[in-house]
Amino acid sequence: MNKIFYYLLTLFLLSGPLTLRSQWMEQSSGVATSLNSVSGVNDNIAWVCGNAGRVLRTNNGGTEWINATGTGIPNTLDLYNIFASDSTTALVTGSNTTAYVYRTTNGGLTWVQVFSQAGGFLNSIWMTTAANGVIYGDPVGGRWSLWRTTNGGVNWDSTGMYLQQAGSEAGWNNAMYVTATNIWFGTNNSRVYYTPLSGLAGTWVVQSTSQANSYALWFNSITSGMTGGTQLLMTNNSGVNWTSVTGPGSGNISGITGSAAAYWFVRQANSIYRTTDNGATFTTDYTAPAGTYTHIQKAAIGSRMWATRNNGGISSSLSTVGIEPVSTETPVNYSLSQNYPNPFNPATNINFSIPVSSIVSIKIYDIAGREVDIIANNMMISPGSYTVVYSADRLSSGIYFYRITANEYTETKKMVLTK
């Protein structure tokens, strides 16, 4: 080996595990307009939308972002929220004096208008399955604009979803989180609205907050979540109580995402902040070269995050699950331990050890052998023993397998999810 290689290897080993940082990198969007929302499908596929009818898509993790604006969306319409199901299908909202929803099934080559509402402003779309989804928007005519689809967004219906507006309250783009039949959305009225039953009339609950605005919402499990306005608030009981959390930075919080005990959030500034202990402590994870962050989101399946900015900037990271060292002693062999508890609901611990610096992948498979989630994907990790808390809140009950690949080492173990 030459001296330069020895120097770089020593520097790497002294720097400690790269999993303690999020390895953020800048990606080239090719545009300078504001990008207002991102929807990550998996570690490779993501969509973003922004001003002037702009939509972009990547199929390779962001190495290349392609123009998915296509035809059908006016370039005079600013787009505020996007939800993508795969590399071909996505829904996007845009609003001026009328609110619109557009849908594509061919990767953004063409967009078809599937919804409009005069005087409305649609804040967020969330698809729970390929067929079923919900929209939340600002109130029109004294009631919140709440709509559902059962055919993939082709048609939208508000029947049975009545929620009366209180005073002149309104909502915020990207400020909705949905899991199974649970829906939370933010307002400017010192409250979060919550329903456990897909928004059926009479099931909505007012969750009081200590600040006027809830610009962003995210839940890592059915009980643990964060919302943000000028400050962060956290809940450990599904939003029954929201308590203040001391987070760094200044400016309004425009996006929150996370996994297990880790959360990331962005303010209307140029930094991304991180906690790995449910808000007990925070650190500045990354500072962008220019622009103001507008949104951040983790891939629905996988570990990559994307964060968008008002100057067309896109930042990306792979290390979004809380892989933490439990020992810096160098193990003798590679190993993967049985998860505990097992059976589990919805979180379990997975421990592993690596004797040399390794490129590590940890993936989850269902009983049919289909990849359903990614804990780590080609992450460089230093020698040592590690633990990760894996949350399977998006998976249904059943038998699953977790597999580690580290250099030439591969091992698979079975785990049981019971809900």
Secondary structure by P-SEA (a helix, b strand, c coil): ccaaaaaaaaaaaaacccccccbbbbbbccccccccccccccccccccccccbbbbbbccccccccccccccccccccccbbbbcccccbbbbbbccccbbbbbcccccbbbbccccccccccccccccccccbbbbcccccccbbbbbcccccccccccbbbbbcccccccccccccccccccccccccbbbbbccccccccbbbbbccccccccccccccccccccccbbbbbcccccbbbbbbccccccccccccccccccccccccbbbbbccccccccccccccccccccccccccccbbbbbcccbbbbbbcccccccccccccccccccccccccccccbbbbbbccccccbbbbbbbcccccccccccccccccccccccccccccccbbbbbbbbbcccbbbbbbbbbcc
